[in-house]
Amino acid sequence: MVKYEVTVNRNVCLATMACYSTDTLHYKSDENHKSLVVGGTTDQSKSTRIFDDDKLDDAQRGAKACPVGAITVKQL
């Protein structure tokens, strides 16, 4: 198991759907197609959650798919 934090900067997100098209375990869309972290805490500017599982590579793949770099994945 690996502990890591996934954060979406919703001010930067362009709603391209790239992250949640790549990884539905960590990312989903809101009603405006902007990204949210699944099960995370979300406000107007960011969505974030700490995970403790073996899916770090999936989260990183989703983050790399973002064309504007709105997603950070940080191992804790």
Secondary structure, DSSP 8 states (H G I E B T S, - for coil): -EEEEEEEETTT-----HHHHH-TTTEEE-TTS-EEETT-EE-SSEEEEEEEES-HHHHHHHHHH-TT--EEEEE-
